[in-house]
Amino acid sequence: MTWRMSDELLLQVKAAAAGSDRSLNEFVTLVLSAATDPSTAGSEVDMVRERLRRGGVTVVDYEPSRPVGTPAEVAAAGERLASGASVADLVSEGR
């Protein structure tokens, strides 16, 4: 198989192959396999992301804007929130 690509892309692909300690042929084969067969992805999350990408959904890694609490802190906050008035009660009272 041959195809045309820019010199810049060729340099980037060669660098990526070298960075993963693979030959250019091994790297291109790996990339094409991953692009066409989700089961070749490295983890379950990668497979799901590949399926979503194939469906036209862009997946962006989520970076919280502030630290997330420990599981115990999250559970305690949930209990505090659940102990107040319900939305239905507030609506029926006209608040």
C-alpha positions as CSV (number, residue, x, y, z in Angstrom):
1,M,0.0,0.0,0.0
2,T,1.2,3.5,-0.8
3,W,-0.4,6.8,-0.2
4,R,0.6,10.5,-0.4
5,M,1.1,12.5,2.7
6,S,2.8,15.8,3.6
7,D,6.4,15.8,4.7
8,E,5.3,17.2,8.0
9,L,2.8,14.4,8.6
10,L,5.5,11.8,7.7
11,L,7.9,13.3,10.2
12,Q,5.2,13.3,12.9
13,V,4.3,9.7,12.3
14,K,8.0,8.7,12.3
15,A,8.5,10.5,15.6
16,A,5.4,8.9,17.1
17,A,6.6,5.4,16.0
18,A,10.1,6.0,17.4
19,G,8.5,7.4,20.6
20,S,6.6,4.2,21.1
21,D,9.7,2.1,20.3
22,R,8.1,0.6,17.1
23,S,9.1,0.5,13.5
24,L,7.2,2.8,11.1
25,N,5.4,-0.3,9.7
26,E,4.5,-1.6,13.2
27,F,3.2,1.8,14.3
28,V,1.1,2.3,11.1
29,T,-0.3,-1.2,11.4
30,L,-1.2,-0.6,15.1
31,V,-2.9,2.8,14.3
32,L,-4.9,1.4,11.4
33,S,-6.0,-1.6,13.5
34,A,-7.1,0.7,16.3
35,A,-9.0,2.9,13.9
36,T,-10.9,-0.1,12.4
37,D,-11.2,-2.5,15.3
38,P,-12.2,-1.2,18.7
39,S,-11.2,-4.5,20.3
40,T,-7.5,-3.6,19.6
41,A,-7.7,-0.5,21.9
42,G,-5.6,-0.6,25.1
43,S,-8.4,-0.6,27.6
44,E,-12.2,-0.8,28.0
45,V,-12.4,3.0,28.2
46,D,-10.4,3.3,25.0
47,M,-12.8,0.9,23.3
48,V,-15.8,2.9,24.4
49,R,-14.2,6.1,23.3
50,E,-13.5,4.5,19.9
51,R,-17.1,3.4,19.5
52,L,-18.4,6.8,20.4
53,R,-16.0,8.5,18.0
54,R,-17.2,6.1,15.3
55,G,-20.7,7.3,16.1
56,G,-19.7,10.9,15.6
57,V,-19.4,11.8,19.3
58,T,-16.3,13.6,20.4
59,V,-15.1,12.6,23.8
60,V,-13.1,15.1,25.9
61,D,-11.3,14.1,29.0
62,Y,-13.0,15.8,32.0
63,E,-10.8,17.9,34.3
64,P,-12.7,19.1,37.3
65,S,-12.2,22.8,38.0
66,R,-11.8,22.0,41.7
67,P,-10.8,19.0,43.7
68,V,-13.5,16.3,44.1
69,G,-14.0,15.2,47.7
70,T,-13.3,11.7,49.0
71,P,-16.1,9.2,48.8
72,A,-16.9,9.8,52.5
73,E,-17.1,13.6,51.9
74,V,-19.3,13.1,48.8
75,A,-21.6,10.8,50.8
76,A,-21.9,13.2,53.7
77,A,-22.7,16.1,51.3
78,G,-25.4,13.9,49.7
79,E,-26.9,13.2,53.1
80,R,-26.9,16.9,53.9
81,L,-28.7,17.8,50.7
82,A,-31.2,14.9,51.0
83,S,-32.2,16.1,54.5
84,G,-33.7,19.4,53.3
85,A,-37.1,20.2,51.8
86,S,-37.9,18.4,48.6
87,V,-38.4,20.4,45.4
88,A,-42.0,19.2,45.2
89,D,-42.7,20.6,48.7
90,L,-41.1,23.9,47.8
91,V,-43.1,24.1,44.6
92,S,-46.4,23.3,46.3
93,E,-45.7,25.9,49.0
94,G,-45.1,28.5,46.3
95,R,-41.5,29.2,47.2
